Amino acid sequence: MNPEPETEIIGFFSTKPLKESANRVRLTPLLTVAMMLIAGPLVAGEADVINVTVVKTAVDIYGFSVTVRHDDTGWEHYADKWEVLDLDQNVLATRTLYHPHVDEQPFTRSLSAVKIPAAVGGVNLRAHCSVHGYGGQEFPVDLPH
C-alpha cells in the first residue's frame, strides 16, 4: 500500500501534490491556522500620531487635539493612550483612550489644560498601543507663544 503524497498548502485548501524541493516550506492546515491565530494580534502594528493641533489657552496652559492611526482589532489590541513629552522625553501629560476605535480610523481626541513650563519651546507627541507599547510615529510641535 502506497502512502498518499504530501500536499502543498496554497491558501487554506489544496490537494496539489508537493514536489520535492529544498526551497519549499511545508505547512499543514493546522499549522497554518495556528500561525494566523498567533499573528492576528500583531497585525495592527504600532500606534502613530499623524496630526496635532495645539493652542495656547492661558499663560503656560495649552490644549492639544491629536490624531492617531492604529489598526485597532478590539479590546485585545488597540491604541490606549497618547502622551505629550518635552524634548528630554519627560511626560508632561497623558490622554488615556478608554476603548478601541475599530471603525473610526484615524481618530482625533483632545486634552485641555496641559500645564507646560515657559522654558519648554516644543514638545513631542507619541501614542501607545496595548500590545506593542511605544514605537510608532511621533509628532514634534513648536508651542505657540
Beta strands, then each sheet from edge to edge (+ up, - down):
strand 1: 48-58
strand 2: 61-69
strand 3: 79-85
strand 4: 91-96
strand 5: 107-115
strand 6: 122-129
strand 7: 139-142
sheet 1: 1+ 2- 5+
sheet 2: 4+ 3- 6+ 7-
end
